[in-house]
């Protein structure tokens, strides 16, 4: 039986293409601002039906949280919502997740056109943009609920490049907690969103960093490592070290460089909030082999050893990575993952040429993958 979740009553997500959902892992949008005003969507029969199924604990809408909880217990957003907000029994807006458009300056290798305008350009797709009417309807709703809204998540694309975030910050009570998820690879000295954020005392900067140095620039294609470090120093000066959190994704790229990454975070003196890469079920168009849990037992054992060999790490990382290790051992491998990842990597590196290729930056992992590929090919011949 699926657990109930307070998100349906207390939270609202706006996706880059205008979709409306209560939460990020929700199975599908419940309406779209490019077709209907937001108040119509929130009072629609579709919204009411999904809400009732979630309240009853029988909703297929929550399947992605079920999947994550099956791998790592209590890791899903559902548990985060239920801990943070009690459901009032009717809609009372307490948390927002706003993604005005896919405008972004990077082509991160596990991203896609729906979340990055740079990816959209490469794929010859239109850049997601919004009308003033659509934005104004959302801003009016926020203004009406200003007194109940406690937390606002700013995402994108890149939230520091979203012009409507300027209008949003003008509306919000400055006691509102702002969680911004950013690549932090933009100039801060002339950024208007950044300047407005300085007037909010409760800002948490969630910086998307999974690796360091050349590996960081490989995964976050288009980013500059030195700019990131300089911007982190600026955040420390303007907001204080306690307001900075690194927000890595545990994936095939981060799993085999944990020691150097966590050593860097300890020197930096900031907390690490991990996220699980589970792209297969949540985003079927992104099945490229990033999700380590489906790879061969040999690769998962190697990844588990990376965790076992870590020295002293922060409590949050220790707990998360311990659960990851258990999940790696318990998850069934799927034949063909090495081939999928290596072939995708070869195509991707032709499209986004790196300073150094994957095979050089992750040489030991690349060897394991190539050996897995050879084994898979022999299995097919038998």
C-alpha positions in Angstrom: 0.0 0.0 0.0 1.3 3.4 -1.0 1.7 5.9 1.9 -0.2 9.1 1.9 1.7 12.4 1.3 1.1 15.9 2.5 2.5 17.4 -0.8 -0.9 17.2 -2.6 -2.3 19.7 0.0 0.7 21.9 0.8 3.0 22.0 -2.2 3.1 23.1 -5.8 5.6 22.6 -8.6 5.8 24.5 -11.9 7.9 22.7 -14.5 9.9 24.4 -17.2 7.2 23.7 -19.8 4.3 25.0 -17.7 3.3 21.7 -16.2 1.6 21.8 -12.7 2.3 19.0 -10.2 2.3 18.9 -6.4 5.9 17.5 -6.4 8.9 16.7 -8.5 8.5 12.8 -8.5 4.8 13.0 -9.3 4.1 10.5 -12.2 2.6 13.2 -14.5 1.5 16.8 -14.7 -2.1 17.6 -13.5 -2.5 20.5 -15.9 -0.5 23.0 -17.9 -0.4 26.7 -17.6 -0.1 27.1 -21.4 -3.6 25.7 -21.6 -5.4 26.8 -18.5 -5.0 29.4 -15.7 -3.5 28.1 -12.5 -6.7 28.5 -10.4 -8.6 26.3 -12.9 -6.0 23.6 -12.7 -5.9 23.5 -8.9 -9.7 23.1 -8.7 -10.0 20.6 -11.6 -11.6 17.2 -11.3 -8.2 15.7 -12.2 -6.5 17.4 -9.3 -9.3 16.3 -6.9 -9.2 12.7 -8.1 -5.4 12.4 -7.6 -5.7 14.1 -4.2 -8.3 11.6 -3.0 -6.2 8.6 -4.2 -3.1 10.0 -2.3 -5.2 10.6 0.8 -6.4 7.0 0.6 -2.9 5.7 0.1 -3.7 3.9 -3.1 -2.3 6.3 -5.7 -0.2 5.2 -8.7 0.7 8.9 -8.9 3.3 8.2 -6.2 5.1 5.3 -7.9 8.4 7.0 -8.2 8.6 7.6 -4.5 7.7 3.9 -4.0 10.7 3.0 -6.3 13.2 5.2 -4.4 12.0 3.9 -1.0 12.4 0.3 -2.2 16.1 1.0 -2.9 16.8 3.2 0.1 14.1 3.2 2.8 12.6 6.7 3.6 14.7 8.4 1.0 11.9 9.7 -1.1 10.5 13.2 -1.2 7.3 11.9 0.3 9.0 11.4 3.6 10.5 14.9 3.4 7.1 16.4 2.8 5.5 14.4 5.6 8.2 15.5 8.1 8.0 19.1 7.1 4.3 19.8 6.6 1.2 18.4 8.1 -1.7 18.3 5.7 -4.5 20.7 6.7 -7.2 18.6 4.9 -7.6 21.2 2.2 -5.1 23.1 0.0 -3.0 25.5 1.9 0.1 26.5 0.0 3.3 26.1 2.1 6.0 25.1 -0.4 6.7 26.2 -4.0 9.1 24.7 -6.5 9.2 27.1 -9.4 11.0 26.5 -12.7 10.0 29.4 -14.9 11.8 28.1 -18.0 14.7 25.9 -19.2 17.1 28.8 -19.6 20.5 27.5 -18.6 24.1 28.2 -19.4 25.4 24.6 -19.2 25.0 21.2 -20.9 25.4 18.9 -18.0 25.9 15.4 -19.3 22.9 13.9 -17.5 20.6 16.7 -18.3 18.3 17.2 -21.2 16.5 19.8 -23.3 13.5 20.1 -20.9 15.9 21.5 -18.2 18.6 23.2 -20.3 18.2 25.7 -23.1 21.8 24.8 -24.2 20.7 21.2 -24.6 17.7 22.4 -26.5 19.9 24.3 -28.9 22.1 21.2 -29.5 19.0 19.1 -30.3 17.4 21.8 -32.5 14.5 22.1 -30.1 12.7 25.4 -29.2 13.8 27.0 -26.0 11.0 26.9 -23.4 9.6 30.4 -22.8 6.6 31.7 -21.0 4.1 34.4 -21.6 3.7 37.4 -19.3 0.0 36.3 -18.6 1.1 32.9 -17.5 3.7 34.3 -15.2 1.4 36.9 -13.8 -1.2 34.3 -12.9 1.4 32.4 -10.8 2.7 35.6 -9.2 -0.9 36.6 -8.3 -1.5 33.2 -6.6 1.8 33.6 -4.7 0.7 37.1 -3.6 -2.6 35.7 -2.3 -0.9 33.0 -0.3 2.1 35.1 0.9 1.2 34.5 4.5 1.2 30.7 4.4 4.1 30.1 2.1 7.1 28.9 4.2 9.6 27.5 1.7 10.3 28.4 -1.9 12.6 26.3 -4.1 14.1 28.2 -7.1 15.3 25.9 -9.9 15.5 26.2 -13.6 17.2 25.8 -15.9 19.5 28.0 -13.9 17.5 30.1 -11.4 20.0 32.9 -11.3 19.2 33.5 -14.9 15.3 33.5 -14.6 14.1 37.1 -14.8 10.7 36.3 -13.1 12.6 35.3 -10.0 13.1 39.1 -9.5 9.4 39.7 -9.4 8.8 36.7 -7.2 11.4 37.9 -4.6 9.7 41.3 -4.6 6.4 39.6 -3.5 7.6 37.1 -0.9 7.9 37.9 2.8 11.6 38.2 3.5 11.2 35.7 6.4 10.4 33.0 3.8 13.0 30.3 3.5 14.5 30.3 0.0 16.2 27.1 -1.3 18.0 27.8 -4.5 19.4 24.9 -6.5 22.1 26.4 -8.8 25.1 25.4 -10.9 26.7 28.6 -9.4 28.6 29.1 -12.7 27.4 32.6 -13.5 28.9 36.0 -12.7 27.5 37.2 -9.4 28.8 40.7 -9.4 26.1 42.0 -11.8 23.3 39.4 -11.2 20.0 41.0 -10.2 18.5 37.8 -8.7 21.5 37.4 -6.5 21.3 41.0 -5.3 17.6 40.5 -4.3 18.4 37.3 -2.4 20.8 39.3 -0.2 17.7 40.8 1.5 16.5 37.3 2.6 18.1 36.1 5.9 17.0 32.5 5.3 18.6 31.4 2.0 20.0 27.9 1.5 22.4 27.7 -1.4 22.2 24.1 -2.8 25.2 24.0 -5.2 25.1 21.3 -7.9 28.6 19.8 -7.6 29.3 16.1 -7.9 33.0 16.0 -8.7 36.0 18.3 -8.5 38.4 19.8 -11.0 38.5 18.2 -14.5 35.9 15.6 -13.5 33.5 18.4 -12.5 34.1 20.2 -15.8 33.4 16.9 -17.6 30.1 16.2 -16.0 29.0 19.9 -15.8 29.9 20.6 -19.4 30.5 24.3 -20.0 31.3 25.0 -16.3 34.5 26.4 -15.0 36.0 25.0 -11.8 37.8 28.2 -10.8 34.6 30.3 -11.2 32.8 27.9 -9.0 35.4 28.2 -6.2 35.4 32.0 -6.5 31.6 32.1 -6.3 31.6 29.8 -3.2 33.9 32.3 -1.5 31.5 35.1 -2.4 28.6 33.2 -0.9 30.6 32.7 2.3 31.2 36.4 2.5 27.6 37.5 1.7 25.5 34.7 3.3 27.8 32.8 5.7 29.3 29.3 5.4 26.3 27.7 7.2 24.0 28.7 4.3 25.9 26.8 1.7 25.2 23.1 0.9 26.7 21.0 -1.9 24.0 19.0 -3.7 25.6 16.0 -5.5 23.9 13.3 -7.4 25.1 9.7 -6.7 25.6 8.3 -10.1 28.2 6.3 -12.0 30.4 9.4 -12.3 30.4 10.3 -8.6 30.5 6.8 -7.2 34.1 6.2 -8.2 35.6 9.4 -6.9 34.0 9.6 -3.5 37.1 9.9 -1.4 38.5 13.0 -3.2 35.1 14.6 -3.4 34.4 14.2 0.3 37.9 15.3 1.2 37.2 18.5 -0.8 33.9 19.1 1.0 35.5 18.7 4.4 38.2 21.3 3.5 35.4 23.6 2.3 33.6 23.1 5.6 30.0 22.8 4.1 27.3 20.2 4.4 26.6 17.7 1.7 23.0 16.8 0.7 22.9 13.8 -1.6 20.4 12.9 -4.2 20.0 9.5 -5.8 20.2 9.2 -9.6 17.2 7.0 -10.5 16.7 8.1 -14.0 15.4 4.8 -15.5 12.0 4.8 -14.0 11.4 8.5 -13.5 12.8 9.7 -16.8 12.6 6.9 -19.4 14.0 9.1 -22.1 17.3 9.4 -20.1 18.1 5.7 -19.9 21.9 6.0 -20.6 23.3 3.9 -17.8 23.9 6.6 -15.2 22.0 4.6 -12.6 24.6 2.5 -11.0 22.1 0.1 -9.4 21.4 -1.7 -12.7 25.1 -2.3 -13.6 26.9 -5.6 -13.2 27.5 -7.2 -9.7 31.3 -6.6 -10.3 30.9 -2.9 -10.8 28.5 -2.6 -7.9 30.9 -4.4 -5.7 33.7 -2.1 -6.7 31.4 0.9 -5.9 30.6 -0.6 -2.6 34.3 -0.9 -1.8 34.7 2.8 -2.5 32.2 3.5 0.3 33.7 0.9 2.7 37.2 2.4 2.3 36.1 6.0 3.1 37.6 7.5 6.1 35.8 9.8 8.5 32.8 11.5 6.7 30.0 13.8 7.8 26.9 12.1 9.4 24.6 12.8 6.5 27.0 11.3 3.9 27.8 8.3 6.1 24.1 7.5 6.5 23.2 8.0 2.8 26.2 6.1 1.4 25.7 3.2 3.9 22.1 2.9 2.5 23.4 3.1 -1.0 25.9 0.3 -0.4 23.0 -1.9 0.9 20.9 -1.0 -2.1 23.7 -1.9 -4.5 23.9 -5.4 -3.0 20.1 -5.9 -3.1 19.3 -4.6 -6.6 19.2 -6.9 -9.6 21.6 -6.2 -12.4 20.4 -5.7 -16.0 22.3 -7.1 -18.9 23.5 -4.5 -21.4 24.2 -1.6 -19.0 27.9 -1.3 -19.9 27.1 -1.3 -23.6 24.4 1.3 -23.1 26.7 3.6 -21.1 29.8 3.3 -23.2 28.0 3.8 -26.5 26.1 6.8 -25.1 29.4 8.2 -23.8 31.1 7.9 -27.2 28.2 9.7 -28.9 28.0 12.3 -26.2 31.7 13.1 -26.4 31.4 13.7 -30.1 28.5 16.2 -29.3 30.1 17.8 -26.2 33.8 17.5 -26.6 35.5 17.3 -23.2 38.9 18.6 -22.2 39.7 15.0 -21.2 37.7 12.0 -22.2 35.9 9.7 -19.8 38.3 6.8 -20.3 41.2 9.0 -19.0 39.3 10.7 -16.1 37.8 7.4 -14.9 40.4 4.9 -16.2 39.7 2.1 -13.7 36.0 2.3 -14.1 36.3 2.4 -17.9 38.4 -0.8 -17.7 35.6 -2.5 -15.7 33.0 -1.3 -18.2 34.9 -2.5 -21.2 35.4 -5.9 -19.6 31.7 -6.0 -18.8 30.9 -5.1 -22.4 33.1 -7.9 -23.7 31.5 -10.4 -21.3 28.0 -9.3 -22.4 29.0 -9.7 -26.1 30.2 -13.3 -25.4 27.0 -14.1 -23.5 25.0 -13.1 -26.6 27.1 -15.5 -28.8 26.4 -18.5 -26.6 
